[in-house]
Amino acid sequence: MALLSPPAFDDADLADVVLAGAGDRLAFARIVGRNIDALIRFAERMLGSRAEAEDVVQDVFLRAWKQTANWRSGEARFSTWLHRVAMTRCIDRVRGRRETSLDDISLLASSDMPPDHGLQQQSVAQRVQLALAGLAERQRAAVILCHYEEMTNIEAAATLEISVDALESLLARGRRALRAALLPERQSLIGDLT
């Protein structure tokens, strides 16, 4: 009697992916419920627009519904694949935009912060968002996945379809670029938080 070895990671979506692959809409609704908030947060940080993020996530779930029957477990978590699709869609949208003018950059800073955040914290968040928007696409994705979405380096590398070493290189370059972009404002940023 051969024993199947357990997957190297726990995939909360796996049972529902199998059911959704057989046409179970309730199972797919559970997948959506577990993943929608994280995907919208990720896409909004990548794009700087809640409306665009929601459009991207809708496309992601449409593709996911079509692909559940073909899902091969064991290669990555289903949520990692969803993030990979979202990242690709976000990059396609960013590349499709015309050159961004300075007026357009101000739109990248999210203004829909929760009302309990003070104006100073909102100001800092907007400056950081602008600095993030200035990063190269893959650096921005790496920083967002690891720091905002709290993925491990292994999960983020799988999402970006790169090695962990390449991810760490992207993170290091992204952090240096953020530091360089925010360093001139360091005193005012720290002052805003105190």
C-alpha positions as CSV (number, residue, x, y, z in Angstrom):
1,M,0.0,0.0,0.0
2,A,1.7,3.2,-1.2
3,L,1.2,6.3,0.9
4,L,0.8,9.6,-0.7
5,S,3.2,12.2,0.7
6,P,1.5,15.4,1.9
7,P,2.1,18.6,-0.2
8,A,5.0,20.7,0.9
9,F,2.6,23.4,1.9
10,D,-1.0,23.8,3.1
11,D,-3.4,25.1,0.4
12,A,-6.6,26.3,1.9
13,D,-8.2,26.5,-1.5
14,L,-7.3,23.0,-2.8
15,A,-10.5,21.1,-1.9
16,D,-12.7,24.0,-3.3
17,V,-10.5,24.1,-6.5
18,V,-11.3,20.4,-7.1
19,L,-15.0,21.0,-6.5
20,A,-15.0,24.2,-8.6
21,G,-13.2,22.3,-11.4
22,A,-16.2,20.0,-11.5
23,G,-18.6,23.0,-11.8
24,D,-19.4,23.7,-8.1
25,R,-20.2,27.4,-8.0
26,L,-20.5,27.5,-4.2
27,A,-16.9,26.1,-3.9
28,F,-15.7,28.8,-6.3
29,A,-17.5,31.4,-4.3
30,R,-15.6,30.2,-1.2
31,I,-12.3,30.6,-3.1
32,V,-13.4,34.2,-4.1
33,G,-14.3,35.0,-0.5
34,R,-10.9,33.8,0.8
35,N,-8.9,35.6,-1.7
36,I,-10.7,38.7,-3.0
37,D,-9.5,41.2,-0.3
38,A,-5.8,40.3,-0.6
39,L,-6.0,40.5,-4.4
40,I,-7.7,43.9,-4.4
41,R,-5.2,45.3,-1.9
42,F,-2.3,43.9,-4.1
43,A,-3.8,45.3,-7.4
44,E,-4.6,48.6,-5.8
45,R,-1.0,49.1,-4.6
46,M,0.3,48.0,-8.0
47,L,-2.0,50.3,-10.0
48,G,-2.8,53.1,-7.5
49,S,-6.5,52.9,-8.3
50,R,-9.3,51.0,-6.5
51,A,-11.5,50.9,-9.6
52,E,-8.7,49.5,-11.8
53,A,-7.8,47.0,-9.1
54,E,-11.4,45.8,-9.0
55,D,-11.4,45.4,-12.8
56,V,-8.2,43.4,-12.6
57,V,-9.5,41.1,-9.8
58,Q,-12.7,40.5,-11.7
59,D,-10.6,39.4,-14.7
60,V,-8.4,37.2,-12.4
61,F,-11.5,35.4,-11.0
62,L,-13.0,34.9,-14.5
63,R,-9.8,33.3,-15.6
64,A,-9.6,31.2,-12.4
65,W,-13.1,29.9,-12.9
66,K,-12.1,28.7,-16.4
67,Q,-8.8,27.2,-15.1
68,T,-9.9,25.3,-12.0
69,A,-10.5,22.1,-13.9
70,N,-6.9,22.2,-15.1
71,W,-5.3,23.1,-11.8
72,R,-2.3,20.9,-10.8
73,S,-1.8,20.9,-7.1
74,G,1.6,20.6,-5.6
75,E,3.4,23.2,-7.7
76,A,2.1,26.3,-5.8
77,R,-0.8,27.4,-3.7
78,F,-3.9,28.4,-5.7
79,S,-3.7,31.8,-4.0
80,T,-0.1,32.2,-5.3
81,W,-1.3,31.5,-8.8
82,L,-4.1,34.1,-8.4
83,H,-1.6,36.7,-7.3
84,R,0.6,35.8,-10.3
85,V,-2.3,36.3,-12.7
86,A,-3.2,39.6,-10.9
87,M,0.4,40.8,-11.2
88,T,0.5,40.0,-14.9
89,R,-2.8,41.9,-15.5
90,C,-1.5,44.9,-13.4
91,I,1.7,45.0,-15.4
92,D,-0.2,44.9,-18.7
93,R,-2.4,47.8,-17.5
94,V,0.6,49.9,-16.4
95,R,2.4,49.2,-19.7
96,G,-0.7,50.1,-21.6
97,R,-0.9,53.6,-20.1
98,R,0.6,56.6,-21.8
99,E,3.5,58.3,-20.1
100,T,2.5,59.5,-16.7
101,S,2.5,63.2,-16.2
102,L,3.1,64.8,-12.8
103,D,-0.6,65.5,-12.6
104,D,-1.3,61.8,-13.1
105,I,1.2,60.8,-10.4
106,S,-0.9,62.6,-7.8
107,L,-3.7,60.2,-8.6
108,L,-1.6,57.2,-7.8
109,A,-1.7,58.1,-4.1
110,S,-4.8,56.5,-2.6
111,S,-7.0,59.1,-1.0
112,D,-9.5,56.6,0.4
113,M,-7.7,56.0,3.7
114,P,-9.9,55.0,6.6
115,P,-11.3,58.1,8.3
116,D,-9.6,57.1,11.6
117,H,-6.2,57.8,10.2
118,G,-4.9,61.3,10.8
119,L,-4.0,63.7,8.1
120,Q,-0.3,63.2,8.9
121,Q,-0.4,59.4,8.5
122,Q,-2.3,59.9,5.3
123,S,0.4,62.3,4.0
124,V,3.1,59.7,4.8
125,A,1.2,56.9,3.2
126,Q,0.7,59.0,0.0
127,R,4.4,59.8,-0.2
128,V,5.3,56.2,0.2
129,Q,2.7,55.2,-2.4
130,L,4.3,57.7,-4.8
131,A,7.7,56.3,-4.1
132,L,6.4,52.8,-4.7
133,A,4.8,53.9,-8.0
134,G,8.3,55.1,-9.1
135,L,9.8,51.6,-8.7
136,A,10.3,49.3,-11.6
137,E,7.3,47.0,-12.0
138,R,8.9,43.8,-10.7
139,Q,10.6,45.6,-7.8
140,R,7.3,47.2,-6.9
141,A,5.6,43.8,-7.1
142,A,8.3,42.1,-4.9
143,V,8.0,44.9,-2.2
144,I,4.2,44.8,-2.2
145,L,4.1,41.0,-2.0
146,C,6.6,40.7,0.8
147,H,5.9,43.8,2.9
148,Y,2.2,44.5,2.3
149,E,0.8,41.1,1.5
150,E,3.2,39.5,4.0
151,M,4.1,36.6,1.7
152,T,7.2,34.6,2.5
153,N,10.1,35.0,0.1
154,I,9.4,31.5,-1.3
155,E,5.7,32.4,-2.0
156,A,6.6,35.8,-3.5
157,A,9.2,34.2,-5.7
158,A,6.7,31.6,-6.9
159,T,4.2,34.4,-7.6
160,L,6.8,36.3,-9.7
161,E,8.1,33.0,-11.2
162,I,11.6,33.7,-10.2
163,S,14.2,32.1,-7.8
164,V,14.3,33.2,-4.2
165,D,17.7,34.7,-4.9
166,A,16.3,36.8,-7.7
167,L,13.4,37.9,-5.5
168,E,15.9,39.0,-2.8
169,S,17.8,41.0,-5.4
170,L,14.6,42.7,-6.5
171,L,13.7,43.5,-2.8
172,A,17.2,44.9,-2.2
173,R,17.1,47.1,-5.2
174,G,13.5,48.2,-4.5
175,R,14.3,49.0,-0.9
176,R,17.4,51.1,-2.0
177,A,15.3,52.9,-4.5
178,L,12.6,53.6,-1.9
179,R,15.2,54.8,0.5
180,A,16.7,57.1,-2.1
181,A,13.3,58.5,-3.0
182,L,12.2,59.1,0.5
183,L,15.5,60.2,2.1
184,P,15.2,63.8,1.1
185,E,11.8,63.9,2.9
186,R,13.0,61.8,5.9
187,Q,12.8,64.6,8.4
188,S,9.3,65.7,7.3
189,L,8.1,62.1,7.2
190,I,9.4,61.4,10.7
191,G,7.9,64.7,11.9
192,D,4.6,63.7,10.3
193,L,4.5,60.6,12.4
194,T,5.4,62.2,15.7
